[in-house]
Amino acid sequence: MTKIGFIGTGVMGASIVKHLLNKGYSVNVYNRTKAKTDELINLGAVWQESPADITEVSDVIFTMVGYPKDVEETYYGENGIFSADVTGKILVDMTTSTPTLAKEIYDTAKEKGAMSLDAPVSGGDLGAKNGTLTVMVGGDLATYNQVQSIIECFSSKINLQGEAGSGQHTKMANQIMIAGTMTGMCELLVYAKSANLDLEKVLDTVGGGSAANWSLTNYAPRILKEDYSPGFFVKHFLKDLTIALDEANKMGIDLPATTEAKRLYELLVDKGDGDDGTQALIKLWWG
């Protein structure tokens, strides 16, 4: 069976590795904080000392780190993936990163006799835990076909969007939509509370109509419980909105609603809430 390497075992990565282990795959793991792999090692994953070491002993290498700079370091750093022999390997970056970097990795991989895909995901911690992530893939069809069955172990929806970088562009479109639903959800709650309505009844009612959406179903109940634990970090969402608006600027399009959402999340980070989940946006109104 294909040997898998997984670099980045954070909130979502750890759950993905568990699904792969449950499907019987041999999984090598690396994370900058080794302690975050302890549970996975107890479940049968094998620790490796660096991205280069992961690459040497794996056929398909998944990466899921924080920021584009972390992706760059993971692939191009001193002990990065490309410092090892990648001939015949398949590299799959699941980080939400820039289309430009995705294309650069694709070109480097091709030069070195490897294959690469950009494959960012949507679904947050719950999607990763339940194995129902949505995966947006950019790259070659032949490479996609080789890893589709592996990705299906932890996803409910996977589509090849086009050439290298297309997965990242699709994720930006996804984050633009989420920005709108998150601000809408928060303002709904603020308005309903100010009108002295029963918030649980309001959520039950509007969630059964045309206002229903994933954020309302999954994050509004957390807000009512004052649960701001991260399914997806505020600081990472701000990173995504920054990338989306940079790409929009390159294409000469104006996205005023997304620009405002970015401003609000910047305020939240400035307040020191960058490590909270995205539902913490409500704190701008409710403290």
Secondary structure in CASP SS format (residue, H / E / C, confidence):
PFRMAT SS
TARGET T0000
AUTHOR 0000-0000-0000
METHOD secondary structure of the structure
MODEL  1
M C 1.00
T C 1.00
K E 1.00
I E 1.00
G E 1.00
F E 1.00
I E 1.00
G C 1.00
T C 1.00
G C 1.00
V H 1.00
M H 1.00
G H 1.00
A H 1.00
S H 1.00
I H 1.00
V H 1.00
K H 1.00
H H 1.00
L H 1.00
L H 1.00
N H 1.00
K C 1.00
G C 1.00
Y C 1.00
S E 1.00
V E 1.00
N E 1.00
V E 1.00
Y E 1.00
N C 1.00
R C 1.00
T C 1.00
K H 1.00
A H 1.00
K H 1.00
T H 1.00
D H 1.00
E H 1.00
L H 1.00
I H 1.00
N H 1.00
L C 1.00
G C 1.00
A C 1.00
V E 1.00
W E 1.00
Q C 1.00
E C 1.00
S C 1.00
P H 1.00
A H 1.00
D H 1.00
I H 1.00
T H 1.00
E H 1.00
V C 1.00
S C 1.00
D C 1.00
V E 1.00
I E 1.00
F E 1.00
T E 1.00
M C 1.00
V C 1.00
G C 1.00
Y C 1.00
P H 1.00
K H 1.00
D H 1.00
V H 1.00
E H 1.00
E H 1.00
T H 1.00
Y H 1.00
Y H 1.00
G C 1.00
E C 1.00
N C 1.00
G C 1.00
I H 1.00
F H 1.00
S H 1.00
A C 1.00
D C 1.00
V C 1.00
T C 1.00
G C 1.00
K C 1.00
I E 1.00
L E 1.00
V E 1.00
D E 1.00
M C 1.00
T C 1.00
T C 1.00
S C 1.00
T C 1.00
P H 1.00
T H 1.00
L H 1.00
A H 1.00
K H 1.00
E H 1.00
I H 1.00
Y H 1.00
D H 1.00
T H 1.00
A H 1.00
K H 1.00
E H 1.00
K C 1.00
G C 1.00
A C 1.00
M E 1.00
S E 1.00
L E 1.00
D E 1.00
A C 1.00
P C 1.00
V E 1.00
S E 1.00
G C 1.00
G H 1.00
D H 1.00
L H 1.00
G H 1.00
A H 1.00
K H 1.00
N H 1.00
G C 1.00
T C 1.00
L E 1.00
T E 1.00
V E 1.00
M E 1.00
V E 1.00
G E 1.00
G C 1.00
D C 1.00
L H 1.00
A H 1.00
T H 1.00
Y H 1.00
N H 1.00
Q H 1.00
V H 1.00
Q H 1.00
S H 1.00
I H 1.00
I H 1.00
E C 1.00
C C 1.00
F C 1.00
S E 1.00
S E 1.00
K E 1.00
I E 1.00
N E 1.00
L E 1.00
Q E 1.00
G E 1.00
E C 1.00
A C 1.00
G C 1.00
S H 1.00
G H 1.00
Q H 1.00
H H 1.00
T H 1.00
K H 1.00
M H 1.00
A H 1.00
N H 1.00
Q H 1.00
I H 1.00
M H 1.00
I H 1.00
A H 1.00
G H 1.00
T H 1.00
M H 1.00
T H 1.00
G H 1.00
M H 1.00
C H 1.00
E H 1.00
L H 1.00
L H 1.00
V H 1.00
Y H 1.00
A H 1.00
K H 1.00
S H 1.00
A C 1.00
N C 1.00
L C 1.00
D C 1.00
L H 1.00
E H 1.00
K H 1.00
V H 1.00
L H 1.00
D H 1.00
T H 1.00
V H 1.00
G C 1.00
G C 1.00
G C 1.00
S C 1.00
A C 1.00
A C 1.00
N C 1.00
W H 1.00
S H 1.00
L H 1.00
T H 1.00
N H 1.00
Y H 1.00
A H 1.00
P H 1.00
R H 1.00
I H 1.00
L H 1.00
K C 1.00
E C 1.00
D C 1.00
Y C 1.00
S C 1.00
P C 1.00
G C 1.00
F C 1.00
F E 1.00
V H 1.00
K H 1.00
H H 1.00
F H 1.00
L H 1.00
K H 1.00
D H 1.00
L H 1.00
T H 1.00
I H 1.00
A H 1.00
L H 1.00
D H 1.00
E H 1.00
A H 1.00
N H 1.00
K H 1.00
M C 1.00
G C 1.00
I C 1.00
D C 1.00
L C 1.00
P H 1.00
A H 1.00
T H 1.00
T H 1.00
E H 1.00
A H 1.00
K H 1.00
R H 1.00
L H 1.00
Y H 1.00
E H 1.00
L H 1.00
L H 1.00
V H 1.00
D H 1.00
K C 1.00
G C 1.00
D C 1.00
G C 1.00
D C 1.00
D C 1.00
G E 1.00
T H 1.00
Q H 1.00
A H 1.00
L H 1.00
I H 1.00
K H 1.00
L H 1.00
W H 1.00
W H 1.00
G C 1.00
END
